[in-house]
Amino acid sequence: MPHQPDPRPTLQAPDDDPYLWLEEVDGARALAWVEAQNADTLAAYADGRYAADRDGLKAALDRPDKIPGVTRRGGLLYNLWQDAGHPRGLWRRTTEGEYRKADPAWEVLLDLDALARDEGQDWVWSGAASLPGSHARALVQLSRGGGDATVVREFDLETRSFVADGFSLPEAKSIPVWLDPDTLLLASPLGGPEHATPSGYARTVRLWRRGTDPLDAPVIFSAGPASMVAYGYPDREANPERLVFAERTGFFDGTIQLGDRTGPKTRLDIPTDADAHWHRGFLAIRLRTPWAVGGTTHPADGVLGIGLDAFLEGARDFQVLFTPGPRRALQGFFWTGGHLVLSILDDLKAVFPVFTPSPSGWAEGRVAGLPELGVVSVWSMDGEEEESNGDLMVAANDPVTPSTLLTTRPDLAAPTLLKQAPALFEADGMVVTRHEAVSSDGERIPYVQAGPAGETGEAPVHLSGYGGFQVTNLAGYSAVLGRLWLAKGGTRVVANIRGGGEFGTRWHEAGRREGKALTHDDFAAVAADLVRRGVTTPGRIAAEGGSNGGLLIANMLTRYPERFGALFCTVPLIDMRRYTKLLAGASWIAEYGDPEIPEDWAFLQHISAYHVAEAGKPYPPILIATTRRDDRVHPGHARKMAAKLQALGYDARFYEPEAGGHSHGKNSAETAAFAALGAAFLRRAIGWEPEVAGA
């Protein structure tokens, strides 16, 4: 009798999983399997063409004339700089006057490469929070290999050295916040199960005083046992001192309470799914669902303004600052220098209204002189809101135009150019166009196409999407796809599928929980529309997605295999039966549903590609890649899916570098190697081998 492939796990027996041993991240058997898989994948695709792509991309990512991103603290601009000589990075600072020069002079505060070498650790920069006011000390966070968990060390910015016997925490997903030079608010899962949520985040907030053991610090706030995370921070503008305690009961819900160093006292009376931020005595509230209050029902995604003291005293006579439309949606908002800046997408065009409150009302304006098309971002130059003066930073780019960095203010007619990023690939003759596909239920799904003008009917297409957590996924400038796809004559497509935030909460809700399958239908509809328009054929479409987008790609394999020539699935979520038991998975129940609840499993099972996959289907070639140090989405998802597909006899490749965290690498070398391998696989699988190896 011929050998019958092992079909497990199946929808009929979802818990009969023969690959659970691959969830042991550092297990000897699992690592032996990973190393063998890596060797096979590299042997198949890491040829001279791959090496040329990898090296060319690394050189582009390390260019000395790239724009250094900065944040202002205490009048100085801080930056983490990575290049060929400093792959881990230099933490440094300069003055605003120097930064405006073509070649600024920088003061180096910390050399991460030297630190890693001296300590024998795979340190990756995870940020630093300086002490507001003096900015003489900072809490530096370092990750081993790029994971979300970090160690915390106090750093003296004047001596440029770590503080002996200063604040220090071992590796964990901690959130430390300065209260004063000798006191921190500490949210951390360290100290036992009563301090950790099911997702592995902090459940408690402690008052940690200098010179004491953080595990002995008194707990002044504790979230519920099923909540996602708790944290605290000071309202630095309040007098007397006021502390804010936040509890996320789910990904989209939570509570905010006001209190002091003894704990919370008053809960902010807003819906659990609303966002609230206040500044200089004025409160702005963003709604996720309609809110009936004060005799008025305010719509979902609206923004309301009111005086903070008046609100706390019971007033509900809000000023309506923003009302959404079917394709006009709020992306976010922030305060700076007494101004409230809204980020709006109006049919995917960026606009930035500004409101300046005073006792006489909310004066309206907008950030003027900005481009509307492409990806346009506006943010405060200052890292600390209470220190902000209204200075704004602006970045604008599109798939074929590198970033321009500008500075402006809400009261200026036009921005000032700060920096222009270099072109990282040849884009002459390329065009960017927008189109719409029609999904399974008739919804119009926008997508952006970049590449050569005109249609040949057989374009090699790279198609990507995300579709989750109300994250907006716009088509911006990419050195990776520019060099590895566009510059070689290919076409790049970015799909704005449901589940994202492009058109607000309505767009997200349509692709959440029971609607997640619609998100996947949307992506498949874009692939079909590219064929309908005469751009390409199904066998020439290479699709890629990561994280929640990895779930998307896995479902393209099992649900729509006939529409793709190849799939690249990175740091993916795939096993929807066990995802809540793996690392941070429990925090995503609000997005996907709970597989422990039969009514939820009834719809989840159909998007659990790990269970749906079966023998004898026309699955296209797939490369599934993750990283061992991903402590957000468990690498077991990728490992198990690859193992099952191979057992079923499919052309499924696997790749897992050791470091990188929930991304494609901790430095330019790792990012370039990961991306070049994926591109080499995709190009070969769709039968496209450009003649020129480099871009």
Steps between C-alpha positions, in 0.01 A plus 500: 500500500624855429598710800212713627607848617419596857208749475513615864387727647162510326175685543344175617769451769648848555686411821677193362819689415810292423726807477468645850870430556577778253353748749803437725690806374843383616428128519781282363273307262331818378831681443642203308192515274540876455867474410430232242221707349719813488776307328264362235343841431833682477644229276208543263487880480816661642687518169705778343190694398374487858839614632506797261149601609587458868820703478345773284204537734722511808709775341184698423370463855838611637539811282662783696267757342175342622281717723571468873170495686499719810299578812548821699557473874621790712582706193724234339422258219558130572558228238588130478732464200581172325738456208760255371748593772239507776244227421353501852504876517628815661269684740590863447375858515556839342361854496227616266744732326742216432221271382405742224850471353583252226750324727407561865741450788365247752580422862507121540337388825514122466664266249280188486756299304770567758259419783397170340862408439609587853212315665475207260129563441292532184372844599238674287384856574143523628488867598575737784287730715684798646394668825262783399621842602874453547545209255814419698416130537329247274350153527663305218326185376699226327369183339686176448471420132213738430217354709234710673636418847777736612743565780488851650803698619535853629738713291670829591483732198766735637769237567371283212511188714267260676428593861661267753229366731241696298156385395540160333259227390557151359346392170121537487225689319524789747374859474702723739406870519674782686304666781794698636879450508469236771166333427356296213156369420574140405267282297670161466412130496806431717441358845266207451176407322294755693692775318449362146196488275420193285673683213826534693470874558487693829192457718615728782645848545753547779653808661873433475735719703871531434717256691223246562428161343242545222334173598441641849354827371141553619225424249272801465286374211402156373303404188252216482636146454372475142614846384766560236729753671518768770727803514523844658646842432494848656294792373797736506286812452283436806556680831475335747652185352259272317570148381321318219433126519402316184364148471452337161229242550536403133674623190232763432358555850625634828455743787687813610512601865647806668669485836819556694790304646263296711304378196202587279214715633275600209410318180478713187137479388544407134410186301746215549587502129567876481841673506549808716795741515519834677743790486514843663154460648315368194379146428461331161308172469503268199204263476510149358125435528204742531463671839169631630580767757361839601191452283706443183621185326847554360605272212777243492842642409396851603727727703362711785659784694427649842675667795652233725390649831149556367483138384620367834231712668229345283469726194425320172450791260764386253635686202482265200844515339470226239217302343596210271363415158477170310855547368620779728661357811706607797843335520613654827548822696754661731558815702794736454558849635132558579380370161306182423611351167275245327621260232225432245484284188241641261460226237865410580616863463677638808371817672590636844242725671622693805290622794624758751278512809451797729229613742321657202490184286697269270656694211538284189780501242714243325862410444548678168714447193528120521463245219178299508602190306740226600587445864503824702574493872494787752622478859625718782872572503499473880513168680323637808157653443526740792825639354359545149480841332305408187794416273402223260692252289364383164608209281361435152575225246337266250600166344743662252593822686730491806412684818513873546531622859351840581428711804203727557255635758121516510513876433732491198388518137769266371754255645879532484715230342732328750635193320453313173562126500707357214344282232575137584399358163455615141137607451509676162192422293306349789145607570273473804129438444201421718229243424212317667402135508156366592500251786278199566224712658520788251721733709749708299857429608762764408852408401805691379714376213855615426729399217546532124237690303273288282380142541668195349263240638781313669656748745685344794289641784590529867171534691489578873237575764431496873134541594489497879488690831380819325855551368510711184723351231602760241739464207819681593860506387681170561868439438432126525226477238646782295832323451386138504186540288425837339849581374518158335189573293235362732172647618416569865143501635377591851143402589288705745293208625244504779614443855731799461431862591500664157130588528460497877332265744241390244781368281663324793181351642413348162824300516503404869395172666230346277603744228866398486425268208372807310844657541643200319229519234599863441863408436404222263270745319793735439701211354209416269460865399863520392428214260170651387672829417760323290790577731611141554400134534442311827826310467695827488357638828732470802328593827665591829376581849629498856352448847122544455594526133661158538159365600371661181764328284440161662133535414584590140677163486202301626206710379614659173799297372403540136548879511873503586829378363694520827456605864740646759359469853704677772489501884148360459202420715354173358380253765173658609422212736795565732593862429364626834735262684815621325688810623293819452218320320238548770518876441355456149172332595313823428630492142449132419276335757559238769551141374397370844148629435318263261313784330831672424675183385212450257634790291865491607552148372440612142793745511730265693707398199697259719185292541349562157807392300455156345663283236423514130432873460657733241702695756766732353859493635533673836789623715411533869751704702518607862767592757596309813500814714144595406337517843176648370378252236637159594736345240309176550229628266740512205689185595190284536339623178813427299537154657139407424514624142820307438342187650211547257747510212489870411778731382529683830827659608593626847752752631570614858796722591580512868460874561265767375203500735161569340664646191736404220827569680663714766740673261546572130695179434228277646220699337671481160568127528141422602348716226737382226425136580125564485529686170722227350241238594206699364667591171607146429165353600310722253754434225651849500876535503604853403822517303660761726581373848547842661277804482 
